[in-house]
Amino acid sequence: MTSTSEYEQQAQAFSQSYQLAQTGDAEAQYQTGLYYAQGIGVAQNYRSAGFYWLNAAKQSHLAAQTYLGLLFEQGLGYQQDLNKAIHCYQTASELGFTEAKVRLAMLYLTGKGLAQDSKKAILLFIQAAEQGEAVAQYNLGIAYERGLGGLKHNDDLAHFWYHQAAYQNHPQAMARLAADKFVQKPIPNTTPASTMPTSTIPENCRVGDNLAHQAASDTTPDFTIDDVFTPPSQPINFDDDDVPVHPDSDAIFARGVAIIQADLKRAFNFFEQAALLGHAKAEYNMGLAFLYGLGGNHVCTETALEWLEKSANQSFRPAYLALGWLYQGGNPYLNDSSDDIGGTIIVDIDNAISQYEMASELGHAQAQYFLANIYASGNGIAADADKASAWLKQSGKHGYAAALNELHPSVPETAHAHNAYHQT
């Protein structure tokens, strides 16, 4: 069981890294950035993470260079700037950092910030896969299985690359190997070199974001990319919005985050303390606590609404999204309120739209996608194809995978970490 002493150990580890970072040590600056980005031993702060990664990147620390690019790509702590993101990825990629190659490849696949070009994406996947990058190996397996990016369909090569990724415990690759057409194949030993492309990206073509595990089936999954910041076992997905908070509440909230994986009830005690001081993320988490009965709390949608509305009043985007979902009929206790001591929520599509619009105005891609679905289906309102199309394009513009898949069915969708309140 995680205790206060473990939080203190994390805080001490952060302090040591922080102090060493002040001396200009690049690795310490990189590690300090990770502490800030993950909220380990210190309150989560993407802007501070970016500060230390920038300083490490100036000393040619390639991981720091790449993660700085991720902040710019996703608008975490900074205004979204795809040109800066691409520059960071390209710089690290040219120096051989495989994760930068994968992230740059994903931008080529989706046309996010540059012209869509699946061939360039596949070439980057090949380079990274040959350097041992599991995500690239998995994605290369998909490319061969589908015959994408100039590669001919080849199940043997797909099988080979899935195995290479599975050796590194890549979960989607392991699931893919359970598909009927692969399960009977012998385990490959060496790369069939004669079939491997040898071309590289021409110099004049260079440009200067937790998925659910894929079920084993013969339906080819989509390309993926690992999420850097959110620990995969974390039960609640904390959003990336930078909401001003009271310093004391920020520290209390951080203590809750530090112990959430091992002591959920005690973590929510900290969240409640922070919420009472006006901490928007803590208010949001308290809303989830009463919505789902987490941390020893009874299910009570009335109390959940109160907390979510407090959080939304501070413009915390996930709170708008959660409220919209509830008013649209997403309450798990809507049809069976026997466990709910606080009543149920009456479906109110107009209110749901209003909440989604508030989140959408703040650039929340999933809310934009939900609005597109509402207007497309005409469920509870008059269908409006023009509005549905406009919101779908906005969601795709912000990189939401489902929207991109509908807009460009032939382009594999990417994985993003912004499904703010979903338990993924």
N, C-alpha and C positions, 0 to 999 in steps of 0.2 A: 504494500500500500504506500502510495506517495504521501509524504507528510510535509509539514512546514519546513523541516530540515532539508528536504529535497529542493524546495523552492529556493531556500537560502543558498544551497550549493550551486544552483543555476545562476543565481544573482552574483555569487562570488566568481563563478567562471566567466560571466559577462564582464565583471569588473576587471578581472585580470587581462582579458582580451582587450578591453577598452583602454586600459593603461598602456599596454604594449603598443596599441595602435597609435597612441599619441606620439610615440617615438619615430613613427614613419615606417614601421614594419608592415610590408604589404600583406603577408598572410594574416596577421592580426587584424588589419583593416578589413580584409575579406571576411574573416570570422565574425568580427564585430557587426558587420553588415548583415550577416546571417542571423545573429541574435536579434537584431532590430526587426528584420523582415519576418521572422517567425514568432516574435514576442516571447522569447525564451530568456528568463532572468531579467527582463526589462519590458516596459510597455511597447507593444508593436508600433513601429513608426517607419514607414517606407521611405520617407524623406531622409531620415537619418541613415537608413540602410544605403540609400543612394549616395549620400555624402562620402561614406567610407568606401563604397565600391568604386566611386570615381577616383578617389585617391589611390586605391590599390591598382586600378586600371592604368593610371598614369605611370605605374611602375611595371606595366606589362603583365599584370595578373589576369590571365585569360578568363578564369571563371568569374571574377569580379566584372570584367568587361562585358561578359555575356549577360549576367544577371542585371547589370545596369541597363542593358538593352531591353531586358524584359520589363523593367519598370517603365521605360519610355513606351514600349509597345502597348502595355496594358493600362497606362495612365495611373500608375500607383505612386503616389507621392509627388508626381510631376504631371503637368499637362501631357496628354498623349502626343507623342511626336514620333511618327513612324520613320522619318528620315534619320533621326538620331538612333533609333532602335536598329535600323538596317546597318548604319555605320558601325555600331558596336558589334553586331553579329558578324559583319563582313571582316572586321579587323581581327577578331578572335578566330574566325573560321580560316582565314588565310594563314594564321600561325598554327593551325592544326587542332584547335579545340573542338572536339566532336559535337558537344552539345550545341555550340554556336552553329555548326553546319546543319544540324537537325532543325533548329529554330529558323534559320534562313531558308531552309528547304520548305518549311511549312508556309512561310510568307509567299514563296513562289507558287506553291500549290493553290493557295487561296486568292492570289493576286492582291494581297493586303499590303498596300504601300508601294507596290511595284507591279509590273505587268505579269499576269499569270503565265506561268511556263512550267508545265509538269516535267519536261525533259531536264531542265536545270535542277529542279527539285530532286529528281531521281539520281542525277549525277552526284549531288551533295549527299544523298542517302548512301550511295555506293561508297563514297570516300569515308564517311563516318562508320559505316558498317565494317569496312575492311580494317578500320582502326579499333574495332571491338565495341562500338557503341550499340547497346542492346535495343534502344528505341529505333535506331536507324535500321538495324537488322530485321526487326519486326516489320517496319514499314516497307523495307525492300521485299520481304516475303509477300506482303500484300500486293506490291507492284508486279511481281512475277505471277502471282496467282490471277491477277486481273488483266495482265498485259498492258500496263500503264506506262506513260512517259517514254515511249519508244522501245520498251522491252517487250519481247514476245512472251505470250502466255507459256509458262513452264512450271508445272506443279512440282517437279523435282527440285528446281532451284528455290521455289517458294518453301518447300519442305526443309531444305537445307538451312535457309536463313531463319525460319521459325525455330529450328533446333538451336542455332547459334544464340538466338535471343533467350530461348528457354533455359539454356545452360546457365544464364545469368539471372534466372528466376523472374523473367519478364512474364507477368500474369496473363496478358492477352495472348502471347505467343504459346504459352503452355495450354491455354484453352483452345487455341486454333489447332494444335496438334491432335486434339481429341476428336476433330472432325472426321467423318467416315472415310474420306478419301486420303487422309494422311495417317490414320491410326495403324494401318497395316504395313506402311512403308518401313523398310529397315532404317536404322539410325545412320545418318551419313557421317563420314569420317573426314573427308577433305573437300575443299572447294573445287567444283568443276571449272577450272581456270579458263578453259577454252571458250566458255560461254559468257565470261564476264566482260562487260564493256570496259574499254581502256581510255576513252576520250575524257577530257576534262573541260571545265567551263572556259570558253575563250576569254582572254583578258578584257576585250571590249564589251563583254556582256556582264561583267561584274558590277555590283551595286555597292556604292560606298556610303504559347498559356497550357481533376481526379475522375478518371473515367470509371464507370461501372465495368466490372469484368465482363468480357464478351462471352456469351454462352456458346458452348461447343455445338456447332451445327455446320452445314455446308453453305451457309450464307456468309460470304466474305465480309469481315468487319471493315471498319474505316481506319485510316491513318490515325496515329495518336502521337501525343507528345507528353512528356512527364511534367507534372506541376511541381514547381520548385519549392514553394513556400509552405503549403499546407501539409502537415504530417498525415500520411494516409490513414492512420488509426484514429485521428481526431474525430470525435462523434458529432461535433457541431462545427459548421463551416462559418467562420467569422469573416465578415465582408471586409473589403479593402478601403472603404471610405475613410477619409481623414477627418473625423469629427472632433471639434474642440471640446475638451472635457476639463473638469476640475482636476488638478494634479493629484489630490488624494484619491479621487475615484479611479483615476488611471492606474495608480499603483495597486489599489484593491482589485481592480478588474484583472490586472496582470497576474495577481496571486491565484485568482480563480482559473485562469487559462493554464497556469503552470501545473495544476493538480487535476485538471478535468478528466484525464484519461484513467486515473486510478481511483478518484474519490469524487464522483459526480455530485453527490449530495453536499459535500463540503464546498465544492467549487461554486455551487449555486448559492450558498450562503454568502460567499464573497461577491458574486454577481448582484445579489439583492442589496448588499451594502453599497456597492458602487451605483446601482440603479437609483437608490434613494438619494444619492448625491447628484443625480442628473446625468449619469454616463449613458450616452445613447446606445452603445453596443450592449451594455449590461441590461438596459431596459428592453432591448430587442430579445436578448437571451431569456429574460424573465417571461417575456411573452411566449417564447417557445416552451419554457418550463411548464406553464399553465395550460398551454395548448396540447402538449403531448404527455403531461404528467411526469416530467423529468426531475431528477434531483430530490425525490421525496415529496414533490408537490402534487396535489390533487388536480385532475383535469378540471379546468374552469375557464370556458371560453370568454366569459364576461371579464374576468381578471386579465386573461391573455390580451383581449382587445385594449384594455386600459394601458397595459405596458407597451404594446405595439404602437398605439396612438401617441404615447409620450415620445417614443423613439422617432416616429415619423415626423413629429413636430420639430425635431432637430434635423430634419432633412436626411435621415439615415435611409438610404435607398432600399435595403432589404426589408425594412419595416413597411414601406409602401407596397412592396411586392407581396409580402405576407398578407397584408390587409386586403389587397386586391384578390388574392387567391381565396381568402376566406369568404369575401362577399360574392365571389363568383360561384361558391358552392364547394370549395375545397376542404371545408372543415371535416376531419375524419369522423366526428361525432354528429354530423348533420342529420343522419338518418337513424342513429341509435344513440340517444343521449343518456342511456342508463348510467354511464360512468361519469357523466358531466354534471358537477354540482352547481354549475353556473349558467345553465341553459344553452341554447344553440343560437346560431346566427341566421337571420333571414337572408335568403339570397337577394342581392341587390346589384344587378348588373351595372346600373349607372354609377353606383359607388365604386364598384370594382374597376370600371373604366377610369374613373377619376383617380384612383390610387395608382393604377398602372401608368397613367399619363404623368403623374408627379414623378414617378421613378424614371420614366422615359425621358422627361425633360432634363434629368440629371445624367442621361446617357446610359441607362441600364438596358442592355441589349435583350435580356430575357423578358423584361416587361414589354418592350416593343414587340417582341415575338408573340406574347400573349394577346396584345391588342390586335395584332394581325389576325390571329385565330378567331377572336371574338367577332371582328367585322366580317371575316370570311364566312363564318358559320351562321351568322345572324341569329345566334342563340340568345333570346331575350331582348334583342334590338333588331332594327332593320339591317339586313346585310348591306355592306358597302364595299364593293370590290376595289374601288379606288383607294379608300382608306386602308383596306387590308394590304394592298400592294405597297402602299407608301410605308406602312409600319414594317412590313417584311423587309423592304429594302434598307430601312434604317437599322433594323436588327442585324442584317447581314453586313452592313457597313461597319458596325461595331464588332463584327467577328463572331456572332452567335452561331454555333455549329449547325443547329437545326434549320435556321433561316438560310444559311449558305447552302445547305443540302437541297432545300426547296428551290432556291433561286438558280442553283447550278447543279443539277442532279448528277452530272458526269464528273464533278469535282469532289474528291473525297473531303468529308467534313473534318475539321480539327477539333481537338479537345480543349475546352476552356475551363477555368476554375471559378467562374462567376455565377454558378447556379446557387444563388446566395443562401436560400434557406432550405434547399433540398437536402435530405439526409443521404448523400452519396458517398 
